[in-house]
Amino acid sequence: MGKFIVIIGAVILLYYFIFKRWPWQPKTSVRDQAMANARELLGVSRFATRNEIIAAHKRLVAVVHPDRGGSGAKVHEANAARDLLLDQLPDNTH
């Protein structure tokens, strides 16, 4: 019984190293992962409104702007996150 548990554990670890997720975790698409990263960067929830996304973007840009010691790349990343999240909103008028 002990060998069986060790073998199962090794198979699960091998699966994790190959697919970068545990077998019981659902697959996520590249777009879903990008959306999650954008939400995390801006610090908003899945159900954030247009105004919440824009406000979070303004707060982040105020911190990472080159004039405040940040970098242009960080501002571009914040802009891309904002645009991605705004594009997924049902009311896509901006």
C-alpha positions as CSV (number, residue, x, y, z in Angstrom):
1,M,0.0,0.0,0.0
2,G,2.9,2.4,0.8
3,K,4.5,1.9,-2.6
4,F,1.1,2.6,-4.3
5,I,0.8,5.9,-2.5
6,V,4.4,6.9,-3.4
7,I,3.8,6.0,-7.1
8,I,0.5,8.0,-7.2
9,G,2.3,11.0,-5.6
10,A,5.1,10.7,-8.1
11,V,2.6,10.7,-11.0
12,I,0.9,13.7,-9.6
13,L,4.2,15.6,-9.3
14,L,5.2,14.6,-12.8
15,Y,1.8,15.9,-14.1
16,Y,2.4,19.2,-12.3
17,F,5.9,19.7,-13.7
18,I,4.7,18.9,-17.3
19,F,1.4,20.9,-17.3
20,K,2.2,23.6,-14.7
21,R,-1.1,22.8,-12.9
22,W,-2.4,20.2,-10.5
23,P,-4.6,17.5,-12.1
24,W,-7.6,18.7,-10.2
25,Q,-7.3,22.3,-11.3
26,P,-9.4,23.3,-14.3
27,K,-7.7,24.3,-17.5
28,T,-7.6,28.1,-18.1
29,S,-7.3,29.6,-21.5
30,V,-4.6,32.1,-22.3
31,R,-7.2,34.9,-22.4
32,D,-8.6,33.9,-19.0
33,Q,-5.1,33.9,-17.6
34,A,-4.4,37.3,-19.1
35,M,-7.7,38.7,-17.7
36,A,-6.7,37.3,-14.2
37,N,-3.3,38.9,-14.5
38,A,-4.8,42.3,-15.5
39,R,-7.3,42.2,-12.6
40,E,-4.5,41.4,-10.2
41,L,-2.3,44.1,-11.5
42,L,-5.0,46.7,-11.2
43,G,-6.4,45.2,-8.0
44,V,-10.0,44.9,-9.1
45,S,-12.5,42.0,-8.8
46,R,-14.0,40.0,-11.6
47,F,-17.1,42.1,-11.4
48,A,-15.4,45.5,-11.5
49,T,-17.3,48.2,-13.3
50,R,-15.9,50.6,-15.9
51,N,-15.4,53.3,-13.3
52,E,-13.7,51.0,-10.9
53,I,-11.2,49.8,-13.6
54,I,-10.5,53.4,-14.6
55,A,-10.0,54.5,-11.0
56,A,-7.7,51.6,-10.3
57,H,-5.7,52.3,-13.5
58,K,-5.2,56.0,-12.5
59,R,-4.0,55.0,-9.0
60,L,-1.5,52.5,-10.5
61,V,-0.2,54.9,-13.1
62,A,0.3,57.6,-10.4
63,V,2.6,55.2,-8.6
64,V,4.5,53.7,-11.6
65,H,4.8,56.8,-13.8
66,P,8.4,57.7,-14.9
67,D,8.1,61.1,-13.3
68,R,7.5,59.3,-9.9
69,G,10.5,56.9,-10.3
70,G,8.7,54.2,-12.3
71,S,9.2,53.2,-15.8
72,G,7.5,53.6,-19.2
73,A,7.2,49.8,-19.4
74,K,5.1,49.7,-16.2
75,V,2.8,52.4,-17.6
76,H,2.3,50.5,-20.8
77,E,1.6,47.3,-18.8
78,A,-1.0,49.2,-16.8
79,N,-2.6,50.7,-20.0
80,A,-2.7,47.2,-21.5
81,A,-4.4,45.8,-18.4
82,R,-7.0,48.6,-18.4
83,D,-7.7,48.2,-22.1
84,L,-8.1,44.4,-21.8
85,L,-10.5,44.7,-18.9
86,L,-12.5,47.5,-20.5
87,D,-12.8,45.5,-23.7
88,Q,-14.4,42.5,-21.9
89,L,-17.2,44.6,-20.3
90,P,-20.7,44.1,-21.7
91,D,-21.2,47.8,-22.3
92,N,-18.2,48.2,-24.5
93,T,-18.7,52.0,-25.2
94,H,-15.7,54.0,-24.1
